[in-house]
Structure formats: C-alpha cells, structure tokens
Amino acid sequence: MALFRSAVDAIRRGVARTAKALGAGLKSLLHGRALSEELIDEIESRLIAADVGVRAAREITEALRRDFRAGQVPRGEDAIEFLKRTLKQRWGPQDRTLAIAPTPPTVLLVCGVNGAGKTTSVAKIAKTLRDEGRSVLLAAADTFRAGAVAQLSIWAERLGVEVVRGQQGADPAAVTFDAVEAALARKVDALLVDTAGRLHTQEPLMRQLSKIRSVISRRIPDAPHETLLVLDATSGQNAIQQARVFREAVQITGIFLAKLDGTARGGIVVAIRDELDVPVKLVGVGERPEDVQPFDPDRFVEAMFEQE
C-alpha cells in the first residue's frame, strides 16, 4: 500500500530534538579536531544517550576504532560521515510498505499500550487513506478505557469516516466482528481496528487481543493484512520490551513509531532494528492528522545528524 510519501522537511522537523542533541552535539565535539581514542569513547556515550542501544553503539564504535587505528578515519569530520554510513548499513532489505489485500477490505489491526498515541495514529492512517480517495471504516474496539470510543468517534467525524462502536465495557471481539461484517457489507477499501490500550504485562488483555485477531481471520481468512504496534518514541528502551511481548501475542507485522518529534532519543529506531525482526513502517512527526511519514532509513539517519 504505497500511500505514504516521504517529505524531507517533515522528517527533519520530526527528529529536530535528536539532531540537536546528537548531530549538533557531535559537530561541536568533533569539528576541527583530530580523532582520538578518547573522542571515540565519547561518541559511544552519545550514541547510547540517543537510545541507539548499547549493543549497536558498541559495534559501531568498535568498527570506528578499527578504521581509526588503520589511519582511515583521522579527523572528527570523517567520524561523522563514518557514523552516518555505518548506521544506514544496519538496515537490510525490509518491506516497509503497508500491505494491501488483493480483494477489499484491507484490515489493519492497531495495538499498543496506554498513552502511546494509538488512537491518534489510527486517525493519521485514516486521513492518509481518505486523502488517497479510499473509503475507510473504523472499529472502536478499545472498549475498556473511559472516553476511548468517544475519542475515536470525534476523529471519525473530523475525517469524514464512519465508525462501528459498542458500549463502554462491551466485548472488544464482538465489536470487531460487527465492524468486519459492516466493512464487507459496505464494500469499504480499508478497515482500521483500534484496540484497547492494554498493558503488555496484563496477560488476560493480551489473550483478548489474540481473540480479536482470530475473529478477523475467521471471517476474512488472510486478515488482518497488517498488524501495527504503536510505540511511543519517548519511552526509550521500554518500547523494545513492549514490542517483544506484543509480537508473541499477535504476530506484529510493522511498527508505527509515534511522538518522534517529542524526544531527543530518536536513535530508538536503531535499537528496534537490532533487537526485533519487525520493520518500522510509519513515524509520527507531529500532533496533526497529516503528521505521519513513511520510515526511510537513509533520510532518517541524515536528518538525525542534521547540523544547524
């Protein structure tokens, strides 16, 4: 589903805090200086502070140290180019586009913990689909949190899409079933299922999420076509553990990294790549419905090292 088009300026704005802390910080540290063992140690510390992960920071700086000792990276400026090139190389070939069903509706199941920005992320995806001229139906399957159904309904009204909802406390799987039936009957292009903001430590709720997935697949055998986990970029390494548990429960196919504009530790995308076999597909770069971008590793790394 090649719907999301990357805008360089939007990515730059989204990682502005990370760029200020990492890119500008490294420029100040390294500009006009000969590289040294001590500076490489400081680079490692700053990579860890940007949340790229201890393993990644260590591997990158060990490679830098080898090239420095071989005389291949003598200057601080050379080290910055080395870091950008090496970070880009950590992403192998991955399909980062959203899947599309051969026969509508395409079903996207969206999950995540409370406060991750899940419902807003659903709205951003819905707006992009609508802007592409596709019909969209929302399923308000987050029936546990007070106000969640109302929040999604407000977004639906703003975006001009319909929503299937139940009463607060209703069975989320039953709401999902009704939404699937409605999507088939109305012949919509896409159904977005907003699930409860369940804590990854709550086993009964994780079982409920698995039940929702089963309800969908029984009615549409190859669905959900995409199961997106919304992670809060500001939560740092906690996001990695959340992703591990959700992946075991519902076979996550992609990650929507929300609130990227709200953190100076955007290097979390590197840790996600290293620790999980799940592609980051979308990133939230602001609060508006249109503030969503496809994840492009090369552009992301360049923006992360933007030097004002």
Secondary structure as a PSIPRED ss2 file (coil, helix, strand):
# PSIPRED VFORMAT (PSIPRED V4.0)

   1 M C   1.000  0.000  0.000
   2 A C   1.000  0.000  0.000
   3 L C   1.000  0.000  0.000
   4 F C   1.000  0.000  0.000
   5 R C   1.000  0.000  0.000
   6 S C   1.000  0.000  0.000
   7 A C   1.000  0.000  0.000
   8 V H   0.000  1.000  0.000
   9 D H   0.000  1.000  0.000
  10 A H   0.000  1.000  0.000
  11 I H   0.000  1.000  0.000
  12 R H   0.000  1.000  0.000
  13 R H   0.000  1.000  0.000
  14 G H   0.000  1.000  0.000
  15 V C   1.000  0.000  0.000
  16 A H   0.000  1.000  0.000
  17 R H   0.000  1.000  0.000
  18 T H   0.000  1.000  0.000
  19 A H   0.000  1.000  0.000
  20 K H   0.000  1.000  0.000
  21 A H   0.000  1.000  0.000
  22 L H   0.000  1.000  0.000
  23 G H   0.000  1.000  0.000
  24 A H   0.000  1.000  0.000
  25 G H   0.000  1.000  0.000
  26 L H   0.000  1.000  0.000
  27 K H   0.000  1.000  0.000
  28 S H   0.000  1.000  0.000
  29 L H   0.000  1.000  0.000
  30 L H   0.000  1.000  0.000
  31 H C   1.000  0.000  0.000
  32 G C   1.000  0.000  0.000
  33 R C   1.000  0.000  0.000
  34 A E   0.000  0.000  1.000
  35 L C   1.000  0.000  0.000
  36 S C   1.000  0.000  0.000
  37 E H   0.000  1.000  0.000
  38 E H   0.000  1.000  0.000
  39 L H   0.000  1.000  0.000
  40 I H   0.000  1.000  0.000
  41 D H   0.000  1.000  0.000
  42 E H   0.000  1.000  0.000
  43 I H   0.000  1.000  0.000
  44 E H   0.000  1.000  0.000
  45 S H   0.000  1.000  0.000
  46 R H   0.000  1.000  0.000
  47 L H   0.000  1.000  0.000
  48 I H   0.000  1.000  0.000
  49 A H   0.000  1.000  0.000
  50 A C   1.000  0.000  0.000
  51 D C   1.000  0.000  0.000
  52 V C   1.000  0.000  0.000
  53 G C   1.000  0.000  0.000
  54 V H   0.000  1.000  0.000
  55 R H   0.000  1.000  0.000
  56 A H   0.000  1.000  0.000
  57 A H   0.000  1.000  0.000
  58 R H   0.000  1.000  0.000
  59 E H   0.000  1.000  0.000
  60 I H   0.000  1.000  0.000
  61 T H   0.000  1.000  0.000
  62 E H   0.000  1.000  0.000
  63 A H   0.000  1.000  0.000
  64 L H   0.000  1.000  0.000
  65 R H   0.000  1.000  0.000
  66 R H   0.000  1.000  0.000
  67 D H   0.000  1.000  0.000
  68 F H   0.000  1.000  0.000
  69 R H   0.000  1.000  0.000
  70 A C   1.000  0.000  0.000
  71 G C   1.000  0.000  0.000
  72 Q C   1.000  0.000  0.000
  73 V C   1.000  0.000  0.000
  74 P C   1.000  0.000  0.000
  75 R E   0.000  0.000  1.000
  76 G H   0.000  1.000  0.000
  77 E H   0.000  1.000  0.000
  78 D H   0.000  1.000  0.000
  79 A H   0.000  1.000  0.000
  80 I H   0.000  1.000  0.000
  81 E H   0.000  1.000  0.000
  82 F H   0.000  1.000  0.000
  83 L H   0.000  1.000  0.000
  84 K H   0.000  1.000  0.000
  85 R H   0.000  1.000  0.000
  86 T H   0.000  1.000  0.000
  87 L H   0.000  1.000  0.000
  88 K H   0.000  1.000  0.000
  89 Q H   0.000  1.000  0.000
  90 R C   1.000  0.000  0.000
  91 W C   1.000  0.000  0.000
  92 G C   1.000  0.000  0.000
  93 P C   1.000  0.000  0.000
  94 Q C   1.000  0.000  0.000
  95 D C   1.000  0.000  0.000
  96 R C   1.000  0.000  0.000
  97 T C   1.000  0.000  0.000
  98 L C   1.000  0.000  0.000
  99 A C   1.000  0.000  0.000
 100 I C   1.000  0.000  0.000
 101 A C   1.000  0.000  0.000
 102 P C   1.000  0.000  0.000
 103 T C   1.000  0.000  0.000
 104 P C   1.000  0.000  0.000
 105 P C   1.000  0.000  0.000
 106 T E   0.000  0.000  1.000
 107 V E   0.000  0.000  1.000
 108 L E   0.000  0.000  1.000
 109 L E   0.000  0.000  1.000
 110 V E   0.000  0.000  1.000
 111 C E   0.000  0.000  1.000
 112 G C   1.000  0.000  0.000
 113 V C   1.000  0.000  0.000
 114 N C   1.000  0.000  0.000
 115 G C   1.000  0.000  0.000
 116 A C   1.000  0.000  0.000
 117 G C   1.000  0.000  0.000
 118 K H   0.000  1.000  0.000
 119 T H   0.000  1.000  0.000
 120 T H   0.000  1.000  0.000
 121 S H   0.000  1.000  0.000
 122 V H   0.000  1.000  0.000
 123 A H   0.000  1.000  0.000
 124 K H   0.000  1.000  0.000
 125 I H   0.000  1.000  0.000
 126 A H   0.000  1.000  0.000
 127 K H   0.000  1.000  0.000
 128 T H   0.000  1.000  0.000
 129 L H   0.000  1.000  0.000
 130 R H   0.000  1.000  0.000
 131 D H   0.000  1.000  0.000
 132 E C   1.000  0.000  0.000
 133 G C   1.000  0.000  0.000
 134 R C   1.000  0.000  0.000
 135 S C   1.000  0.000  0.000
 136 V E   0.000  0.000  1.000
 137 L E   0.000  0.000  1.000
 138 L E   0.000  0.000  1.000
 139 A E   0.000  0.000  1.000
 140 A E   0.000  0.000  1.000
 141 A E   0.000  0.000  1.000
 142 D C   1.000  0.000  0.000
 143 T C   1.000  0.000  0.000
 144 F C   1.000  0.000  0.000
 145 R C   1.000  0.000  0.000
 146 A C   1.000  0.000  0.000
 147 G C   1.000  0.000  0.000
 148 A H   0.000  1.000  0.000
 149 V H   0.000  1.000  0.000
 150 A H   0.000  1.000  0.000
 151 Q H   0.000  1.000  0.000
 152 L H   0.000  1.000  0.000
 153 S H   0.000  1.000  0.000
 154 I H   0.000  1.000  0.000
 155 W H   0.000  1.000  0.000
 156 A H   0.000  1.000  0.000
 157 E H   0.000  1.000  0.000
 158 R H   0.000  1.000  0.000
 159 L H   0.000  1.000  0.000
 160 G C   1.000  0.000  0.000
 161 V C   1.000  0.000  0.000
 162 E E   0.000  0.000  1.000
 163 V E   0.000  0.000  1.000
 164 V E   0.000  0.000  1.000
 165 R C   1.000  0.000  0.000
 166 G C   1.000  0.000  0.000
 167 Q C   1.000  0.000  0.000
 168 Q C   1.000  0.000  0.000
 169 G C   1.000  0.000  0.000
 170 A C   1.000  0.000  0.000
 171 D C   1.000  0.000  0.000
 172 P H   0.000  1.000  0.000
 173 A H   0.000  1.000  0.000
 174 A H   0.000  1.000  0.000
 175 V H   0.000  1.000  0.000
 176 T H   0.000  1.000  0.000
 177 F H   0.000  1.000  0.000
 178 D H   0.000  1.000  0.000
 179 A H   0.000  1.000  0.000
 180 V H   0.000  1.000  0.000
 181 E H   0.000  1.000  0.000
 182 A H   0.000  1.000  0.000
 183 A H   0.000  1.000  0.000
 184 L H   0.000  1.000  0.000
 185 A H   0.000  1.000  0.000
 186 R H   0.000  1.000  0.000
 187 K C   1.000  0.000  0.000
 188 V C   1.000  0.000  0.000
 189 D C   1.000  0.000  0.000
 190 A E   0.000  0.000  1.000
 191 L E   0.000  0.000  1.000
 192 L E   0.000  0.000  1.000
 193 V E   0.000  0.000  1.000
 194 D E   0.000  0.000  1.000
 195 T E   0.000  0.000  1.000
 196 A C   1.000  0.000  0.000
 197 G C   1.000  0.000  0.000
 198 R C   1.000  0.000  0.000
 199 L C   1.000  0.000  0.000
 200 H C   1.000  0.000  0.000
 201 T C   1.000  0.000  0.000
 202 Q C   1.000  0.000  0.000
 203 E H   0.000  1.000  0.000
 204 P H   0.000  1.000  0.000
 205 L H   0.000  1.000  0.000
 206 M H   0.000  1.000  0.000
 207 R H   0.000  1.000  0.000
 208 Q H   0.000  1.000  0.000
 209 L H   0.000  1.000  0.000
 210 S H   0.000  1.000  0.000
 211 K H   0.000  1.000  0.000
 212 I H   0.000  1.000  0.000
 213 R H   0.000  1.000  0.000
 214 S H   0.000  1.000  0.000
 215 V H   0.000  1.000  0.000
 216 I H   0.000  1.000  0.000
 217 S H   0.000  1.000  0.000
 218 R H   0.000  1.000  0.000
 219 R H   0.000  1.000  0.000
 220 I C   1.000  0.000  0.000
 221 P C   1.000  0.000  0.000
 222 D C   1.000  0.000  0.000
 223 A C   1.000  0.000  0.000
 224 P C   1.000  0.000  0.000
 225 H C   1.000  0.000  0.000
 226 E E   0.000  0.000  1.000
 227 T E   0.000  0.000  1.000
 228 L E   0.000  0.000  1.000
 229 L E   0.000  0.000  1.000
 230 V E   0.000  0.000  1.000
 231 L E   0.000  0.000  1.000
 232 D E   0.000  0.000  1.000
 233 A H   0.000  1.000  0.000
 234 T H   0.000  1.000  0.000
 235 S H   0.000  1.000  0.000
 236 G C   1.000  0.000  0.000
 237 Q C   1.000  0.000  0.000
 238 N H   0.000  1.000  0.000
 239 A H   0.000  1.000  0.000
 240 I H   0.000  1.000  0.000
 241 Q H   0.000  1.000  0.000
 242 Q H   0.000  1.000  0.000
 243 A H   0.000  1.000  0.000
 244 R H   0.000  1.000  0.000
 245 V H   0.000  1.000  0.000
 246 F H   0.000  1.000  0.000
 247 R H   0.000  1.000  0.000
 248 E H   0.000  1.000  0.000
 249 A H   0.000  1.000  0.000
 250 V H   0.000  1.000  0.000
 251 Q C   1.000  0.000  0.000
 252 I C   1.000  0.000  0.000
 253 T C   1.000  0.000  0.000
 254 G E   0.000  0.000  1.000
 255 I E   0.000  0.000  1.000
 256 F E   0.000  0.000  1.000
 257 L E   0.000  0.000  1.000
 258 A E   0.000  0.000  1.000
 259 K C   1.000  0.000  0.000
 260 L H   0.000  1.000  0.000
 261 D H   0.000  1.000  0.000
 262 G H   0.000  1.000  0.000
 263 T C   1.000  0.000  0.000
 264 A C   1.000  0.000  0.000
 265 R C   1.000  0.000  0.000
 266 G C   1.000  0.000  0.000
 267 G C   1.000  0.000  0.000
 268 I H   0.000  1.000  0.000
 269 V H   0.000  1.000  0.000
 270 V H   0.000  1.000  0.000
 271 A H   0.000  1.000  0.000
 272 I H   0.000  1.000  0.000
 273 R H   0.000  1.000  0.000
 274 D H   0.000  1.000  0.000
 275 E H   0.000  1.000  0.000
 276 L C   1.000  0.000  0.000
 277 D C   1.000  0.000  0.000
 278 V C   1.000  0.000  0.000
 279 P C   1.000  0.000  0.000
 280 V E   0.000  0.000  1.000
 281 K E   0.000  0.000  1.000
 282 L E   0.000  0.000  1.000
 283 V E   0.000  0.000  1.000
 284 G E   0.000  0.000  1.000
 285 V C   1.000  0.000  0.000
 286 G C   1.000  0.000  0.000
 287 E C   1.000  0.000  0.000
 288 R C   1.000  0.000  0.000
 289 P C   1.000  0.000  0.000
 290 E C   1.000  0.000  0.000
 291 D C   1.000  0.000  0.000
 292 V E   0.000  0.000  1.000
 293 Q E   0.000  0.000  1.000
 294 P E   0.000  0.000  1.000
 295 F C   1.000  0.000  0.000
 296 D C   1.000  0.000  0.000
 297 P H   0.000  1.000  0.000
 298 D H   0.000  1.000  0.000
 299 R H   0.000  1.000  0.000
 300 F H   0.000  1.000  0.000
 301 V H   0.000  1.000  0.000
 302 E H   0.000  1.000  0.000
 303 A H   0.000  1.000  0.000
 304 M H   0.000  1.000  0.000
 305 F C   1.000  0.000  0.000
 306 E C   1.000  0.000  0.000
 307 Q C   1.000  0.000  0.000
 308 E C   1.000  0.000  0.000
